[in-house]
Amino acid sequence: GQQLNQSPQSMFIQEGEDVSMNCTSSSIFNTWLWYKQDPGEGPVLLIALYKAGELTSNGRLTAQFGITRKDSFLNISASIPSDVGIYFCAGYSPYGGSQGNLIFGKGTKLSVKP
Amino acid sequence: DTAVSQTPKYLVTQMGNDKSIKCEQNLGHDTMYWYKQDSKKFLKIMFSYNNKELIINETVPNRFSPKSPDKAHLNLHINSLELGDSAVYFCASSQGPPGGANVLTFGAGSRLTVL
């Protein structure tokens, strides 16, 4: 089945640093979503992207839908301790991968040192 | 005022038992889902329901059965629990069926431990 390759798998950064993570696929996607999961909680939507080339910001977070429709990245500027968590990319494939359901990457675990 | 709520939060049980996890959403969404998150945090779709009808059924063991009494509820029943069923189970909902602009809103998860 279709898969999303998300990297890096984990990051350990200093407070104040910028963070970048990305997601790639071997086939095109027509929607890219970025979620954050805090410990003991469910994933929460951060940013949704619907068009190739779209660049969207949400506070210190910026995400882009790749022109090729096969990738997306998420940047976090000036990280703070509450940014700690697992970040997931997710997408819908026009080819009905995963029977049309949202496909998730394996997550990027972010740790921030104060 | 939780949008997607699921109970119980924690469930510890013996192999072979039957258990249920309940889910309710107050968002007025038409589609509900169950996802399983394994120990490596990988999220995998199990079921989705649209307007009380199963629209997509991933290849999960038939020991798992979703039941939706109305569009605001989707409960997960698991029979003859096995060790490998230990995981965190997430309920989610979306306005419409999977695809397009339909983003999912997740519950807080139910951690199932089978001993």
Interface residues (C-beta under 8 A of the other chain):
Chain A: N30 T31 L33 Y35 Q37 G40 E41 G42 P43 V44 L45 A48 Y50 I86 F88 Y92 S98 Q99 G100 N101 L102 F104 K106 G107 K109
Chain B: V4 Y33 K40 K41 F42 L43 K44 I45 S48 I56 E58 F90 A92 P97 P98 G99 G100 A101 V103 L104 T105 F106 G107 A108 G109
